[in-house]
Amino acid sequence: MEVKERFYNYIEELQDSITAALEKEDGKARFREDLWQRDEGGGGRTRVIENGRVFEKGGVNISAVHGPLPKSMQQYFKVGDVDFFACGLSLVLHPVNPMVPTVHANWRYFEMYDKAGIIVDQWFGGGQDLTPYYLFEEDAAHFHAVCRAACDAHDPAFYPEYKKKCDSYFWNHHRGEARGIGGLFFDYLKSNSDRSIEDWEAFVTGVGNSFLQAYIPIVQNRKELAYEPMHREWQEIRRGRYVEFNLVHDKGTLFGLKTNGRIESILMSLPPTVQWRYDHHPTEGSPEAALIKVLKSPREWA
């Protein structure tokens, strides 16, 4: 079986296991499923949960698309007239309770072909990251410890490298702050003298398999905590920063929009309720200010 077929089978199964676990944790809402096709080639399976007891909105989507690489993306990748195949799983979860963090994850595989159909490039990418509204240091430590363990199973050098890349990538440059408290981010994992594409596949699937262990215990610890309207207000203000990153900086959103992806699936990452307050600053010494301090200067957690 080819890498692309094997990896697509993997993300199909991973989508099933993640959505089942999230439905169990929510206890009320169920995922709605949409199957869609892309005119140029390929399609996907979108699953969205809304108005749950735990999750206000979330999506766990898989797709596999192919065809001629659009001109805009040829310029981005600095290639000529080539064809491509891309598949992956992307998820975002926005909880109701402000004490529960938003989470994002993505695991993907990409191939390029010349006009004879021969692979001229292939790579894996992905990661997982946490965006809290109120900082519980033990949650951050747990999430990063699971990320580190998934990396250490393959190479102890991976975690510090991909944690640093995550801090750099999920950075709102126009705000001078991180989107959240990070996790892992990796891209262009290609076959080389040290590792085959199958080695990278084993690493990426290992990270994907760690997701539920990284996130579900945090949800369980925080979902019943009491909160006030002021906490929800802060959550919505911070969600605005999340939207800013996804629409201004995120490469995955850009790729989807420029390859005629399904717009509802691409933008499912956006939260349902958001606020933008003019020149808003939290009160000095408050829990909200403590979060901002960490976002301005990323820390080591594991």
TANOR-V532753 format. One record per residue. RES is the residue in one small letter. PHI is phi as a letter, one per 30 degrees, with the letter a starting at -180 (* if undefined). Layout:
RES,PHI + RES,PHI
This chain:
m,* + e,d + v,e + k,d + e,d + r,d + f,d + y,d + n,d + y,d + i,d + e,d + e,d + l,d + q,e + d,d + s,d + i,d + t,d + a,d + a,d + l,d + e,d + k,d + e,d + d,d + g,i + k,b + a,d + r,b + f,d + r,c + e,c + d,b + l,c + w,b + q,b + r,c + d,e + e,d + g,k + g,j + g,l + g,a + r,b + t,c + r,b + v,b + i,c + e,b + n,h + g,d + r,d + v,c + f,c + e,d + k,a + g,a + g,b + v,b + n,c + i,b + s,a + a,b + v,b + h,a + g,k + p,d + l,d + p,e + k,e + s,d + m,d + q,d + q,d + y,d + f,d + k,h + v,b + g,c + d,d + v,b + d,c + f,b + f,b + a,b + c,b + g,a + l,c + s,b + l,b + v,b + l,b + h,c + p,d + v,d + n,d + p,d + m,d + v,c + p,d + t,d + v,b + h,b + a,a + n,a + w,b + r,b + y,b + f,b + e,b + m,b + y,b + d,d + k,d + a,d + g,i + i,d + i,d + v,c + d,a + q,a + w,a + f,c + g,a + g,k + g,k + q,a + d,b + l,c + t,b + p,d + y,c + y,b + l,d + f,c + e,d + e,d + d,d + a,d + a,d + h,d + f,e + h,d + a,d + v,d + c,e + r,d + a,d + a,d + c,d + d,d + a,d + h,c + d,a + p,d + a,d + f,d + y,e + p,d + e,d + y,d + k,d + k,d + k,d + c,d + d,e + s,d + y,d + f,d + w,c + n,d + h,e + h,d + r,c + g,i + e,a + a,d + r,d + g,a + i,c + g,i + g,l + l,b + f,b + f,b + d,a + y,h + l,d + k,c + s,e + n,b + s,d + d,c + r,b + s,d + i,d + e,d + d,d + w,d + e,d + a,d + f,d + v,d + t,d + g,d + v,d + g,e + n,d + s,d + f,e + l,d + q,d + a,d + y,c + i,e + p,e + i,d + v,e + q,d + n,d + r,c + k,d + e,c + l,d + a,d + y,b + e,c + p,e + m,d + h,d + r,d + e,d + w,d + q,e + e,d + i,d + r,d + r,e + g,e + r,d + y,d + v,d + e,e + f,d + n,d + l,c + v,c + h,c + d,d + k,d + g,d + t,d + l,e + f,d + g,d + l,d + k,d + t,c + n,h + g,d + r,d + i,d + e,d + s,d + i,d + l,c + m,d + s,d + l,d + p,d + p,d + t,b + v,b + q,b + w,c + r,c + y,d + d,h + h,d + h,b + p,d + t,d + e,e + g,i + s,d + p,e + e,d + a,d + a,d + l,d + i,e + k,e + v,d + l,d + k,d + s,b + p,e + r,c + e,d + w,c + a,d
